[in-house]
Amino acid sequence: MHALPHDHTGARIKRLRLERHLTQRALADLSLIPYSTLTKTEQGVIPASPHVIATLARALRVDVATVTGQPYVTELRADQLDVLIRPIREALDVYDLGADPDITPRAHQLLADDAESLLVSVRAGEIKQVASQVPGLIQEATTAAHATPNRDSWLLLASTYRTAYDVASKLGFYDLATIALARMDWAAQRGSDAVVGGMYRYMRALTYMRDGQYRTGERLVSLGLRTLEQADQGRERDVMAGQLHLGAAVMAGRSKDESRATGHLNEAERIAETTGEAVNVHWLAFGPTNVQVHRVSVLAELDEYGQAAQTARGLTIPKDWPASRRSHHYAEVARAQMWTGDLDESFRNLLKARKAAPQQARYHPTVRETYSGLEAAKRQLPDTFLSYGTWLGA
């Protein structure tokens, strides 16, 4: 039988706790996580939820990535993705140096087409391809923006920074993702686009949500909505407003505020009735489907796993939905089904997550935590389950 990984999240929590000379009771009291939850998590009997991970990380005064073990360096090296991170970091560092005399940028439309293509590719789950191409495009777009400083060139540069954020966050390099977001804001301000400004605040709010700083995340959502008031009325503005409400709903769910989460979901649903499915508007995949997908996520964050699994069963994902969003949704459903004891269906959704976007699923903490939970709960493991663990590097 495939053994539970020695360095699972619970084991890392225990190691960090002992390094700080804390007993389990002391850490439970400090974090307000139930003692039984902490002990079972450390033992690997139950997986750690995003809320538990963020809360314990705060109590232990470490980054969430330290608890989850991200980035997963061994797997990144095996996939030859680790060598692609440094060029992205270097490309982000030259943002304020002006035009590079050794670079002759192509025409704006050619750069814009490439930037749009990368946005599409990252949502198709083609992370390695995008990671290899985005540094060069950032450097070319940087020179173009400094050489011909106008609204379109700055917003094009902001788009490349957004893609760098997507790659870094999906691979678990959250420090790099934060830098990419700061660059995106820097370029967006020069492009004077309120919708892109709202998007920046949405993405920044997600970084605070990941760290369990829900109040700060909610303040950023409020600021994003106020920023959108400066934008022209229309579908773009509505889509971004709806997406901000969806992000706020998940944050409220993680902070266990059902009323506020429901309010944000209902507002997003109202907006989606106007916009319809807007998959390719800034590639946010906003619309009625995304509202229902987030409803599943919120129910899971509220520990209403049975309702989350039931809601997911009545949901049909459109064929044109981005593979990265489908993969994320299947991982969320798998987590809910694992907690309800529907282990076979949970594993089937892990397989769906892998099929939809294999590179993303391999580095997704929810996939890994759910796999560990299934492994601890199920004693007779099929060969396909074992091979899935080998693929994860577990």
Secondary structure as UniProt FT lines:
FT   TURN            6..7
FT   HELIX           9..19
FT   TURN            20..21
FT   HELIX           24..31
FT   HELIX           35..43
FT   HELIX           50..60
FT   HELIX           64..68
FT   HELIX           73..78
FT   TURN            79..80
FT   HELIX           82..84
FT   HELIX           85..93
FT   TURN            94..96
FT   TURN            101..102
FT   HELIX           108..123
FT   TURN            124..125
FT   HELIX           127..147
FT   HELIX           151..170
FT   TURN            171..172
FT   HELIX           174..191
FT   HELIX           194..210
FT   TURN            211..212
FT   HELIX           214..228
FT   TURN            229..230
FT   HELIX           235..254
FT   TURN            255..256
FT   HELIX           258..275
FT   TURN            279..280
FT   TURN            282..283
FT   HELIX           288..301
FT   TURN            302..303
FT   HELIX           305..313
FT   TURN            319..320
FT   HELIX           323..340
FT   HELIX           343..356
FT   HELIX           358..362
FT   HELIX           365..377
FT   HELIX           383..392
//
